[in-house]
Amino acid sequence: MCVVERKSDVGEGVRTTGILVKEAAEETDFPSVLTRLVRGVRLYAPNGRYTDHLAPGYYFLATDTPNLLRWLAAEAVRAGAELVLDASFKSAVTHDASIELPNLGLSAKLLIGADGATSGVARYFGLDRNQRFLTGLEVELESEPGLDGRFLHCFLDSVLAPGYIAWAVPGVGITQVGLAARHGTKPDLMAFLNVYRTRLGLPDRPILARRRGLIPAGATLRHTHRGRVMLIGDAA
């Protein structure tokens, strides 16, 4: 097995908030130092009023996403996979019993395209591709003790986040504040950040890092495999 990664460090350039739902969290014994338990959702109306939503036994995990990705890569290597960094899919040649990636000098029985919302594997093999997206923006702030850590804080606001929501996540050593909106609109994350601080009465914390990415919004694609090729994750 071989994992091909475009980046030189699997934890750099994170494009996701990195929250794990209970069903995913129970698939793997993730290191507790890389996660933080969140029990419910606090849902805010545009006027600032909110309701709390919890379900018995249900939870989410906020994650130290960069280091969680590094841990997952190390686990793959420990399980026997080869990790090839600074490499990306360009083309493939299909044989009767294998599929070859000429530019990487690799050959395997199966090619799995886990290459994101605008999958190059899907494009090359003529598989279904995502056509509808949300644009997601997020900043990492210093940890905010004034933000109730029991909840994912979700904000309904059709002006700041048309077509989706904004959020504040009490994460692992940081607070993640972001929003997503219909692709083609121009979401104003700084405007929401000001609303978040004012509405919750929180101080102005320095921005430590930024994240940005496309979020597929057209549900699961129909044709996600062909012969020795299949898509998973956002690609599918």
C-alpha positions, 0 to 999 in steps of 0.5 A: 500500500502506498499513500501519495501526498501532495504536501511535504508535511501532511499537517500543513495547509489544513483546509478543514475545521476538523470536527469528528462526529461520534460515529467517526470518532468511534472508528479509531482510538484517537490520542486524547491529547489531540482531541477535546470532547464537545457535548452539544450544539448552541444555535444562535438566531440573527438577533443573538438569542440561542437554544442548546441542543444535546442528545444523550450519549452523543458527542463531537470531537474537536481536534488538533487537526494538523497533528491529528493528520500527522498521527494518522500518516504515522499510523499508516506507515506503522501499519505497513504503508509507504508514504510518498510526500511532495507528489501528486496524481497526474496520469495513470495506465490501467492494465489487466491486473494493476494500475500504474502511475507513470510519473511516480513509478508506482503500480497497484491493484487499486487506485483510491482518489481521496484528493478533495472536492475538485478531484484530479482522479475523478477528472482524469477517469471521467467519474462524477465531479462535484458541481456545487460548493460552499466556500469555507473560511476560518481563523484560529484564535488564542484559546477563549476561556469565556466561550462555553466549551460544552458546545459547538457554537453555530450562527444562523445569519443569511447576510454573513453566511448565505446558504450555510452557517457561521461557527465558533469551536472551542478547540484543542488549545485554540478557538476556531471561528469561521463561516461558509457560504454559497460558492460565488458569494464573497463571505466576510469573515472579519465582519462575522468575527466582529459580530462573534466578539460583540455578541458573546462579549469576548475580547479581541484575540490575536489571529494565529492562523487561517484556513480556507477550502471548498466544501462539496454541497451536492450530496454523494455523487452517483458514479464514483468508481470504475474498474480499478479506480474509486473515489472517497471523501470529499472527492465522492 
